[in-house]
Amino acid sequence: MVDGVETIKSNTTKYNTDKFNTNGLKADTIKQTKTRNKITIIVIGLITALLLTASLFIHSEYKERSNNLNENSGKNSHAKPIIEECEQGEEKNCLTDNYCSGTKVCINGRWSDCLIKPMVCKPGTIRKCPLGICDWGIQECTPCGQWGSCK
């Protein structure tokens, strides 16, 4: 035995028999790998804790500043007034996403969504309509539920 390693002589070849596990890895190597894994897990945990603490701190700072702005907003005599986009009750024409004509109404200085008229017909329905004194045409209900022009 030399330095704790058993040496076997076989004809002219020497074989060292260290402590090996069933996978052929040295027991010391496995132990080092397990230690590295534990250290990696600890480092990841510390980094996660640090990031969580930092995000909580930032959130609390943001919340505190937001509260201070709300408290001081009435005290600042130099604050700009809110500019109204429109006059109360004012109306304007608009189109919805599916190209139906409607109306926007000014409520509290802001324009409402585009409001369409209530449907008066079932889209795709056809009816007769007068074109003149003795002439008739047809009128189709639009996808917006309104009667189209007489043709």
GUZAKE-160942 format. One record per residue: residue in three letters; x, y, z of N, C-alpha, C, O in turn. Coordinates in pm, 1 decimal. Each point is the difference from the previous one (the first is absolute). Layout:
GUZAKE-160942
<"Ala" <X Y Z> <X Y Z> <X Y Z> <X Y Z>> ...
END
This chain:
GUZAKE-160942
<"Met" <85.4 -116.9 0.0> <-85.4 116.9 0.0> <90.3 123.5 0.0> <94.1 9.0 78.8>> <"Val" <-123.5 85.2 -167.2> <79.8 120.4 -12.3> <-91.3 120.1 18.7> <-95.8 16.0 -75.7>> <"Asp" <122.5 68.1 173.5> <-78.9 120.1 28.4> <-149.2 -28.8 7.5> <-77.9 77.7 -55.2>> <"Gly" <35.5 -180.3 117.6> <-140.5 -31.3 18.7> <-66.0 -55.1 -125.0> <-120.8 -24.0 1.0>> <"Val" <195.2 3.0 -108.3> <-54.5 -54.2 -124.1> <56.9 -139.5 -17.2> <121.4 -20.3 3.5>> <"Glu" <-208.5 -72.8 -21.7> <40.5 -139.3 -14.4> <47.9 -22.5 -142.0> <-68.3 37.8 -95.2>> <"Thr" <181.8 -97.2 79.9> <55.1 -24.3 -132.7> <0.0 -149.6 -25.8> <43.4 -79.3 83.6>> <"Ile" <-93.0 42.3 -201.1> <-5.3 -140.4 -37.9> <92.9 -18.2 -119.5> <-6.4 75.1 -97.3>> <"Lys" <92.3 -175.5 106.1> <89.5 -28.8 -111.7> <-57.8 -116.1 -79.5> <-35.6 -104.3 54.9>> <"Ser" <27.4 125.2 -183.6> <-44.7 -107.6 -85.9> <94.7 -1.1 -117.6> <-2.5 88.9 -85.1>> <"Asn" <85.1 -189.6 81.8> <108.0 -10.7 -99.2> <79.7 129.0 -1.4> <80.2 23.6 90.3>> <"Thr" <-100.7 61.8 -192.6> <79.1 122.6 -9.0> <-84.8 124.6 23.6> <53.2 110.9 -5.0>> <"Thr" <-182.2 -124.9 30.4> <-88.4 114.8 14.8> <-33.7 21.1 144.8> <-28.1 -95.3 72.6>> <"Lys" <30.8 222.2 -29.1> <-41.1 35.1 135.5> <-138.2 61.3 -6.8> <-27.3 80.9 -88.7>> <"Tyr" <-61.7 -118.2 181.9> <-134.1 57.0 7.8> <-18.4 62.3 137.1> <27.9 -63.1 102.0>> <"Asn" <-75.8 189.2 -99.7> <-32.7 66.7 126.1> <-147.5 -23.5 27.5> <-84.0 17.1 -88.3>> <"Thr" <53.5 -55.7 208.9> <-140.8 -20.1 36.0> <-36.8 99.9 107.6> <13.4 -28.0 119.1>> <"Asp" <-60.8 146.9 -162.1> <-53.2 99.6 92.9> <-140.2 -41.8 36.3> <-51.6 -100.1 -49.7>> <"Lys" <-9.6 177.9 137.0> <-138.3 -27.8 36.5> <-89.3 49.5 -113.5> <-10.4 120.8 -21.2>> <"Phe" <-53.6 -210.6 -51.4> <-90.7 32.8 -109.8> <-139.8 -44.6 36.7> <-17.9 -100.1 69.5>> <"Asn" <-82.3 175.1 -116.5> <-137.1 -45.0 19.4> <-41.3 -83.1 -121.7> <82.6 -26.5 -87.3>> <"Thr" <-207.6 -14.2 80.9> <-44.9 -88.5 -107.6> <0.7 67.1 -136.3> <2.9 -69.9 -101.3>> <"Asn" <-5.2 203.2 94.4> <2.7 69.9 -127.9> <142.0 26.3 -48.3> <18.1 55.9 -108.2>> <"Gly" <80.2 -93.7 183.2> <137.7 20.8 -39.0> <54.1 135.5 39.8> <110.3 35.6 -41.3>> <"Leu" <-183.6 41.8 120.3> <46.0 130.1 45.1> <65.6 -13.5 136.4> <-42.6 -81.0 82.4>> <"Lys" <143.6 158.5 -59.4> <65.0 -1.0 129.8> <-95.4 56.0 103.7> <-75.8 92.8 -28.3>> <"Ala" <79.3 -148.2 146.6> <-86.4 44.7 108.2> <29.1 145.5 33.9> <-92.1 74.5 33.7>> <"Asp" <218.5 -31.9 -41.8> <35.6 139.3 28.8> <-63.9 94.8 -101.8> <-45.6 108.3 36.7>> <"Thr" <41.9 -147.8 -163.1> <-59.0 82.4 -104.8> <-149.0 18.2 24.7> <-52.2 110.2 -16.6>> <"Ile" <-16.2 -215.6 55.6> <-143.0 6.8 28.0> <-24.9 92.5 118.3> <-93.0 80.6 -1.6>> <"Lys" <176.1 -92.5 103.3> <-14.6 84.2 118.8> <19.1 146.9 -35.6> <-73.8 85.6 48.7>> <"Gln" <173.5 -55.4 -134.3> <24.1 137.7 -43.7> <-118.1 53.7 -80.4> <-38.5 115.9 15.6>> <"Thr" <-18.6 -199.6 -101.0> <-114.5 41.0 -80.8> <-119.4 31.9 88.5> <-68.1 100.1 -22.4>> <"Lys" <41.5 -182.8 122.2> <-111.5 25.0 91.1> <21.4 129.9 75.6> <-94.5 76.2 20.4>> <"Thr" <217.7 -50.1 21.5> <31.7 123.2 71.6> <-22.9 121.3 -91.0> <-56.5 100.5 43.1>> <"Arg" <101.0 -110.6 -169.5> <-21.5 109.8 -94.8> <-149.2 24.9 -21.8> <-44.2 114.6 -7.4>> <"Asn" <-32.1 -222.3 -2.6> <-145.4 15.0 -19.1> <-64.0 72.2 118.3> <-85.3 86.9 -18.1>> <"Lys" <126.9 -123.2 138.8> <-54.7 66.6 118.8> <35.7 147.8 0.1> <-84.0 84.5 31.0>> <"Ile" <208.0 -53.3 -65.5> <44.1 139.5 -3.8> <-78.7 77.1 -106.0> <-40.0 114.0 23.6>> <"Thr" <17.6 -174.8 -139.3> <-76.9 64.6 -107.0> <-141.6 31.4 46.3> <-50.5 109.3 -25.7>> <"Ile" <-13.9 -203.5 93.4> <-135.4 20.7 49.8> <-3.4 114.1 101.6> <-91.9 81.9 -1.5>> <"Ile" <191.1 -76.5 88.8> <7.1 106.0 100.7> <18.5 135.7 -68.3> <-65.1 97.2 38.2>> <"Val" <152.3 -89.4 -137.8> <24.7 126.2 -71.7> <-126.0 45.6 -72.2> <-34.1 118.2 4.1>> <"Ile" <-35.1 -210.0 -69.9> <-124.8 35.1 -69.1> <-103.0 51.2 100.0> <-70.1 97.5 -27.3>> <"Gly" <60.5 -162.7 143.0> <-92.4 45.0 103.9> <33.1 140.0 49.2> <-90.2 81.2 20.7>> <"Leu" <218.0 -52.1 -1.8> <41.7 132.7 45.4> <-30.6 107.2 -105.3> <-46.3 109.0 33.3>> <"Ile" <72.2 -140.7 -158.8> <-28.9 96.2 -107.5> <-150.0 26.4 -6.9> <-41.7 114.9 -14.2>> <"Thr" <-39.9 -219.7 24.1> <-145.4 15.5 -2.6> <-46.4 87.6 116.4> <-83.0 89.1 -18.4>> <"Ala" <136.0 -114.2 137.3> <-38.0 79.7 116.5> <39.6 146.6 -19.2> <-75.1 90.1 37.4>> <"Leu" <191.6 -66.7 -95.0> <47.4 135.8 -24.8> <-91.3 71.9 -99.9> <-37.0 115.5 21.2>> <"Leu" <1.1 -184.1 -129.8> <-87.9 60.3 -100.1> <-138.4 29.0 57.2> <-58.3 104.6 -28.4>> <"Leu" <6.2 -196.1 108.2> <-131.4 20.1 61.2> <2.3 120.3 94.2> <-91.9 81.8 -1.2>> <"Thr" <196.1 -71.4 81.8> <13.1 113.0 91.6> <9.4 130.9 -77.3> <-63.1 98.9 37.2>> <"Ala" <141.4 -97.9 -144.5> <14.7 121.6 -80.3> <-133.2 40.4 -63.0> <-35.1 118.0 -0.9>> <"Ser" <-39.4 -216.1 -52.1> <-128.2 34.8 -63.8> <-100.5 51.2 103.0> <-77.3 90.8 -30.3>> <"Leu" <76.8 -146.6 150.0> <-89.0 49.0 105.5> <36.3 142.6 39.9> <-87.9 83.0 23.0>> <"Phe" <217.5 -55.1 -14.9> <46.2 133.9 34.3> <-42.9 100.7 -106.9> <-50.6 107.6 31.8>> <"Ile" <71.0 -143.4 -158.4> <-37.3 88.7 -110.4> <-150.3 24.2 1.3> <-45.0 113.1 -18.4>> <"His" <-33.2 -219.4 40.0> <-145.5 13.8 4.0> <-43.1 93.5 113.5> <-86.6 85.2 -19.6>> <"Ser" <146.3 -100.6 137.4> <-38.9 85.4 112.8> <40.0 145.5 -26.3> <-73.4 91.6 37.1>> <"Glu" <188.8 -69.3 -100.6> <42.2 135.9 -35.1> <-97.8 61.9 -99.2> <-39.2 115.8 14.4>> <"Tyr" <0.4 -193.3 -114.6> <-94.2 49.0 -100.4> <-133.9 35.2 64.3> <-59.1 103.7 -30.0>> <"Lys" <12.4 -191.2 118.4> <-128.2 21.9 66.7> <6.2 126.3 86.3> <-94.0 79.6 1.0>> <"Glu" <205.0 -61.7 71.3> <14.9 117.2 86.8> <1.8 128.4 -83.1> <-65.3 98.0 35.9>> <"Arg" <140.0 -97.9 -147.0> <5.0 118.9 -85.9> <-136.5 28.5 -60.1> <-40.7 115.7 -10.8>> <"Ser" <-29.3 -219.9 -27.9> <-133.7 16.2 -56.8> <-94.7 62.5 102.3> <-78.2 89.1 -33.3>> <"Asn" <85.6 -136.0 157.8> <-83.8 56.7 106.2> <34.2 146.1 24.9> <-89.0 82.6 20.2>> <"Asn" <219.7 -50.3 -21.7> <42.4 138.6 20.3> <-52.2 90.2 -111.3> <-40.6 113.4 25.6>> <"Leu" <41.5 -163.1 -148.4> <-51.8 80.3 -110.8> <-149.1 24.9 17.4> <-48.0 110.8 -23.8>> <"Asn" <-25.4 -213.7 65.5> <-143.8 16.2 20.6> <-30.3 98.9 112.3> <-92.6 80.3 -11.4>> <"Glu" <169.9 -85.7 119.6> <-22.5 90.2 113.1> <31.9 144.3 -36.4> <-68.0 92.2 45.0>> <"Asn" <171.9 -72.4 -127.1> <44.8 134.9 -32.9> <-68.6 58.0 -122.3> <17.5 118.3 -29.2>> <"Ser" <-94.8 -197.6 -42.7> <-58.3 49.6 -124.7> <-96.5 115.6 24.2> <-8.5 89.7 -83.9>> <"Gly" <-63.4 -88.4 193.6> <-93.7 109.0 28.2> <69.3 123.2 55.5> <-56.6 109.2 -4.7>> <"Lys" <178.0 -124.0 57.3> <70.6 110.6 63.7> <78.7 84.3 -98.9> <33.6 114.4 30.5>> <"Asn" <-3.4 -167.5 -147.5> <84.1 70.4 -95.7> <-84.1 98.0 -80.6> <-85.0 -41.2 -78.9>> <"Ser" <108.1 170.2 98.4> <-79.3 101.5 -69.5> <42.9 14.2 -145.4> <-69.4 65.1 -78.1>> <"His" <183.0 -124.9 39.7> <50.8 11.0 -135.8> <-41.4 -119.6 -86.0> <45.7 -13.3 -113.5>> <"Ala" <-130.1 -71.9 165.6> <-41.8 -117.7 -75.5> <-82.0 42.6 -120.0> <-82.8 90.7 9.1>> <"Lys" <106.4 -157.8 -123.6> <-72.9 32.2 -122.5> <-140.7 -56.7 8.6> <-18.4 -112.6 46.0>> <"Pro" <-81.2 189.1 -89.8> <-136.2 -53.2 1.0> <-15.0 -108.4 -105.9> <72.3 -2.3 -99.6>> <"Ile" <-167.2 -87.0 123.0> <-26.8 -105.2 -97.2> <-66.9 63.8 -120.5> <-101.2 68.8 12.9>> <"Ile" <158.6 -92.3 -130.3> <-54.5 58.1 -122.7> <-111.6 -90.7 -49.4> <20.6 -119.1 -23.0>> <"Glu" <-138.6 176.9 7.3> <-113.5 -77.8 -47.7> <11.2 -17.0 -150.4> <39.9 91.3 -72.4>> <"Glu" <-75.9 -209.6 27.8> <5.9 -28.0 -142.4> <-123.6 51.1 -72.4> <3.8 19.4 -121.5>> <"Cys" <-113.4 2.8 193.3> <-125.3 36.5 -64.8> <-92.6 70.1 99.4> <25.2 1.4 120.4>> <"Glu" <-131.6 55.8 -172.9> <-100.8 67.1 81.8> <-108.0 -100.2 39.2> <-41.6 -81.2 -82.7>> <"Gln" <-3.6 85.6 205.4> <-102.4 -91.4 51.4> <-120.9 -6.1 -93.7> <-56.5 103.4 -35.7>> <"Gly" <16.9 -225.2 -4.1> <-118.1 -20.3 -83.9> <26.1 10.2 -149.3> <-87.2 -33.0 -80.4>> <"Glu" <206.3 78.4 42.2> <34.9 11.9 -141.8> <-0.7 -139.0 -64.5> <31.9 -98.5 66.6>> <"Glu" <-67.7 88.9 -195.1> <-4.4 -127.3 -71.0> <80.3 8.7 -128.7> <12.0 107.3 -59.1>> <"Lys" <43.6 -220.9 15.5> <67.1 -5.3 -130.0> <-16.1 -140.4 -58.3> <-13.3 -98.0 73.2>> <"Asn" <14.8 90.3 -206.9> <-16.0 -127.1 -69.2> <128.2 -82.2 10.4> <109.6 54.9 12.1>> <"Cys" <-125.0 -187.5 -16.9> <115.2 -88.5 9.5> <-31.6 -132.7 -69.3> <-114.0 -24.8 -39.4>> <"Leu" <214.8 -59.2 25.3> <-16.1 -134.7 -54.0> <51.2 -100.2 102.8> <102.2 23.0 64.7>> <"Thr" <-173.3 -133.6 -50.1> <44.5 -106.5 90.8> <104.6 -85.5 -70.3> <31.5 23.7 -116.6>> <"Asp" <22.0 -122.3 186.3> <101.5 -88.8 -58.5> <-52.4 -74.6 -122.6> <76.6 -29.4 -91.8>> <"Asn" <-207.0 -1.5 89.5> <-56.5 -71.3 -115.3> <-68.2 96.5 -97.3> <-87.9 -40.3 -76.2>> <"Tyr" <129.0 169.2 78.8> <-41.0 104.1 -93.1> <-148.4 37.3 7.8> <-58.7 42.5 -99.5>> <"Cys" <0.0 -58.0 214.3> <-136.5 47.5 20.0> <8.0 146.4 42.6> <83.4 36.9 82.6>> <"Ser" <-170.8 46.2 -139.8> <2.7 141.1 38.7> <-70.1 15.6 134.7> <-98.4 -67.7 29.9>> <"Gly" <151.8 157.8 48.9> <-54.8 24.2 132.0> <28.6 140.2 44.8> <34.3 86.4 -80.6>> <"Thr" <-48.3 -63.5 208.9> <18.2 132.7 57.0> <80.8 -10.8 128.6> <-21.3 -90.2 81.1>> <"Lys" <114.7 184.2 -63.7> <71.7 14.1 126.9> <-60.7 118.6 72.4> <-32.9 101.5 -61.4>> <"Val" <18.4 -115.2 192.8> <-59.8 106.0 81.5> <103.1 45.8 102.6> <72.2 -81.9 56.9>> <"Cys" <-65.3 212.6 -33.4> <91.6 54.5 98.9> <-61.2 -12.7 139.5> <-106.4 55.3 27.9>> <"Ile" <175.6 -129.1 58.9> <-45.4 -18.9 137.9> <116.5 35.2 91.9> <106.8 -60.7 -8.2>> <"Asn" <-127.5 157.6 94.7> <103.8 46.2 93.4> <130.5 36.3 -70.7> <108.5 -30.3 49.6>> <"Gly" <-119.4 94.9 -164.5> <118.2 47.5 -70.4> <72.5 -104.6 -81.3> <105.7 29.2 -55.8>> <"Arg" <-158.1 -149.7 46.8> <63.6 -108.5 -75.6> <-100.8 -60.6 -97.0> <-119.2 -8.1 29.8>> <"Trp" <168.3 -34.5 -146.2> <-86.9 -63.0 -97.8> <-31.0 -143.3 40.6> <87.7 -73.5 45.3>> <"Ser" <-212.5 35.2 -62.1> <-42.1 -138.3 28.5> <46.8 -90.9 -112.6> <54.7 47.4 -99.5>> <"Asp" <-75.8 -177.1 114.6> <23.3 -93.8 -109.0> <-100.9 30.7 -110.2> <-97.0 72.7 21.4>> <"Cys" <120.9 -128.3 -137.7> <-91.8 21.5 -112.3> <-127.2 -80.6 26.1> <2.5 -123.0 4.5>> <"Leu" <-113.7 194.8 12.4> <-128.7 -62.2 28.4> <-79.7 -11.3 -129.5> <-23.9 99.7 -68.2>> <"Ile" <-17.4 -223.0 34.9> <-78.2 -16.5 -122.5> <-148.2 5.4 32.7> <-41.5 -23.9 113.4>> <"Lys" <-36.8 55.7 -214.4> <-144.5 5.1 17.2> <-51.4 -141.2 24.3> <62.3 -96.7 -43.9>> <"Pro" <-174.5 83.5 112.8> <-57.7 -133.0 19.1> <-33.9 -61.8 -135.4> <-38.7 70.5 -93.3>> <"Met" <53.4 -200.6 83.4> <-30.2 -69.3 -125.8> <-149.3 10.7 -29.9> <-84.1 -23.4 86.8>> <"Val" <53.1 59.1 -210.8> <-140.7 11.4 -40.5> <-39.4 -111.8 -95.8> <-117.4 -16.6 -33.2>> <"Cys" <218.1 -60.3 -11.2> <-27.9 -111.6 -89.5> <104.0 -108.9 19.3> <106.0 22.1 58.6>> <"Lys" <-138.5 -139.5 -108.9> <92.5 -113.1 9.7> <96.8 8.7 -118.2> <-44.1 2.6 -114.9>> <"Pro" <177.7 2.2 141.4> <96.5 12.6 -109.1> <-23.4 -104.4 -110.1> <-20.0 -118.5 27.0>> <"Gly" <23.3 166.8 -151.7> <-20.6 -87.4 -115.3> <-144.5 -4.9 -49.2> <-25.1 -49.6 -109.8>> <"Thr" <-70.8 100.0 188.5> <-141.6 1.3 -39.1> <-19.0 98.0 -115.8> <64.4 104.8 -4.9>> <"Ile" <-153.2 -139.8 -88.0> <-28.9 87.0 -114.9> <-148.2 37.4 4.5> <-85.2 -81.7 34.9>> <"Arg" <56.0 209.8 -71.7> <-139.5 45.3 -6.5> <-16.8 93.1 -119.6> <97.0 53.5 -53.6>> <"Lys" <-222.9 -35.7 13.1> <-30.8 92.9 -108.2> <4.2 142.4 55.3> <-28.7 24.5 117.2>> <"Cys" <65.5 68.5 -205.9> <2.5 140.9 40.2> <-37.4 85.8 -120.7> <26.7 -38.2 -114.0>> <"Pro" <-88.1 153.5 138.3> <-39.2 85.5 -113.0> <119.5 74.8 -58.4> <77.8 62.4 72.2>> <"Leu" <-65.0 -70.5 -207.5> <108.2 72.6 -69.3> <-51.9 131.2 -58.2> <77.0 93.5 -21.6>> <"Gly" <-199.9 -87.2 -2.4> <-62.6 119.5 -57.1> <-150.5 -12.4 20.5> <-46.7 -72.5 87.8>> <"Ile" <-28.7 145.6 -171.8> <-145.2 -1.6 15.8> <-57.0 -138.1 -30.9> <-83.2 -50.1 75.7>> <"Cys" <125.7 -11.6 -183.7> <-54.6 -131.3 -37.3> <107.8 -107.2 -8.1> <-26.0 -108.9 -51.3>> <"Asp" <142.4 136.0 99.1> <111.7 -94.3 -13.0> <38.5 -57.6 136.5> <-2.6 68.8 102.1>> <"Trp" <38.3 -197.5 -104.1> <41.1 -66.5 124.4> <141.5 -55.1 -14.5> <42.2 -40.2 -108.5>> <"Gly" <28.0 39.3 217.4> <133.2 -58.6 3.9> <10.3 -94.6 119.5> <-99.6 -33.5 64.1>> <"Ile" <220.5 -7.6 -36.7> <19.7 -85.2 118.2> <102.5 65.8 92.8> <89.2 74.3 -40.9>> <"Gln" <-108.0 -105.9 163.4> <85.0 55.4 105.1> <50.3 -117.7 83.4> <-77.6 -88.7 35.5>> <"Glu" <207.3 87.8 -4.3> <57.4 -109.8 78.7> <42.8 50.9 136.7> <51.7 110.7 14.5>> <"Cys" <-74.9 -194.9 84.7> <43.0 33.4 136.7> <151.4 -20.8 10.1> <50.3 -108.0 -31.0>> <"Thr" <19.8 208.8 73.4> <145.9 -4.2 11.6> <44.9 -88.7 115.8> <-80.9 -35.7 85.6>> <"Pro" <208.9 -0.1 -82.5> <51.3 -79.1 113.6> <-14.0 73.2 133.9> <11.4 -61.7 105.9>> <"Cys" <-36.1 193.1 -110.3> <-16.2 78.7 122.4> <-145.5 6.7 45.2> <-30.4 64.5 100.3>> <"Gly" <-60.6 -130.9 -173.8> <-139.9 -2.1 40.1> <-78.4 123.0 -40.6> <-102.1 30.8 61.4>> <"Gln" <148.7 41.6 -165.7> <-68.6 119.4 -51.3> <-35.1 -24.9 -145.7> <70.7 -72.8 -69.6>> <"Trp" <-180.4 133.4 22.7> <-38.4 -16.7 -139.1> <93.9 81.0 -87.6> <26.4 117.3 26.4>> <"Gly" <24.4 -182.9 -132.8> <87.3 65.8 -95.8> <-81.3 85.6 -95.9> <-120.8 16.5 16.8>> <"Ser" <187.8 37.2 -116.6> <-70.1 85.8 -96.9> <-87.9 -84.9 -92.5> <25.7 -118.5 -21.6>> <"Cys" <-126.9 180.5 -30.6> <-94.5 -66.7 -89.5> <60.1 -2.8 -139.5> <40.1 103.8 -52.6>> <"Lys" <-33.5 -222.7 -8.0> <59.5 -14.4 -133.7> <-96.6 -66.7 -92.3> <31.2 -21.2 -117.2>> 
END
